[in-house]
Amino acid sequence: MLILGRFLEGLLASAPILLLVSSAGGYWLSRTALKPVDRITAAVRSISIRNLSVRLPVLKTGDGLQRLAETRNAMLGRLESAVKRIEQFTADATHELRGPLSFTRTVAEIAMRNPQSDAESRQAFADIVEEAAKASVLLEDMLTLARADAGSYQTVLEPVNLAAVVEEACEIARPLADKRHLVLSVSIGATRSAKVLGDFPSLRRLLWILLDNALKYTESPGRIDVSLNAADGAAALQVSDSGMGIAAADLSHIFERFYRADPSRSQVEGSGLGLAIAKRIAEIHHADLSVDSTERQGTVFRVVFPQAIAQQ
C-alpha cells in the first residue's frame, strides 16, 4: 500500500508537468502542420485584380494541401487570362470607336454651319456635336484606364516641380470658379521648390480631376482651397471644398469606376471615371490618394508623394 500511495503521489505531482509538455507539444505540432495553410491563406489575401499573376506556394507533399494550391493556381491562371482578354477588348473597342465618333462630330459641325439648314436642323446638329464631345471624353477616359490596367500607360518619371503643376491647374480652374462665384485659394509658400519623380501632364490631370470634382459639387457661395506642403521627405497636395460632401457609406466606393453616389450627386454631369483615373495616376506615381468628407460640410482630397526631392 505504501508503494502504491507513493506511486499515486508521484503521478499526481507529475500530471501538471505532463499536461504542460503535451500541450506545448500539441501546439508545436499544430503550428508546424498549419504553417503551409497560413502561407496559402496569406498569399490568397494578397491577390487582387491588380496582381493576378501571383501564384500560391506549392509544397511537394502529395497531400490535400498540394492539390488545393495547384487547383487554386490553375483557377488564378484562368482568371488572369480572362481579365487580360477583357482589358484588351476594352482597349481595342475604345480605340476603334474614336474614329467613327470623330467622323460623326465633324460631319455634324459642317452640317451645322450650312446656311441652307433651318434653325431646327442646326439645333439638332449642335446637340449631336455636344453629345459626341461628351462621348469622346468618356472614350478617352476608358482608354486611359484600359492602358493602365494593361500596363501600357506610358509615363517617363522625372523630377517635376509640384508648385508648377498646382499653378497651371489652378490657372485653368480659376475662371470656372469665378463664373460659379466660388473662392479659389492656393497656398504653396515655402514648398515652391519641392519636386517629385513624376510625369507633368499626368500630375496636372490628377489635380484637375480633383479641382473639377470640387467645382461640380460646391455651390455658391463656397470656397475651394488648394495647398501644397513638404516635410520629412514627403510632399502633400490637398484639395478641400465646402461643398455638399459625401455620405459615409459612399466614401469607400468613390474611386470605383462608374460609381455614382446618392441621387443628389448623380444630378451633376460626369462619367464616374474621373476619380478612378486619379487613383490610377497616383498609384503610378507611388503616391497615396485619400479622401475625408462630411455631408453638407465639404470634402478633402489628399495626395501624399513619399519621395519629395528638395531643389538644391
Secondary structure, 3 states (H helix, E strand, C coil): CHHHHHHHHHHHHHHHHHHHHHHHHHHHHHHHHHHHHHHHHHHHHHCCCCCCCCCCCCCCCCCHHHHHHHHHHHHHHHHHHHHHHHHHHHHHHHHHHHHHHHHHHHHHHHHHCCCCCCHHHHHHHHHHHHHHHHHHHHHHHHHHHHHHHHCCCCCCCEEEEHHHHHHHHHHHHHHHHHHCCEEEEEECHHHHHEEEEECHHHHHHHHHHHHHHHHHCCCCCEEEEEEEEEECCEEEEEEEECCCCCCHHHHCCCCCCCCCCCHHHHCCCCCCCHHHHHHHHHHHCCCEEEEEEECCCEEEEEEEECCEEECC
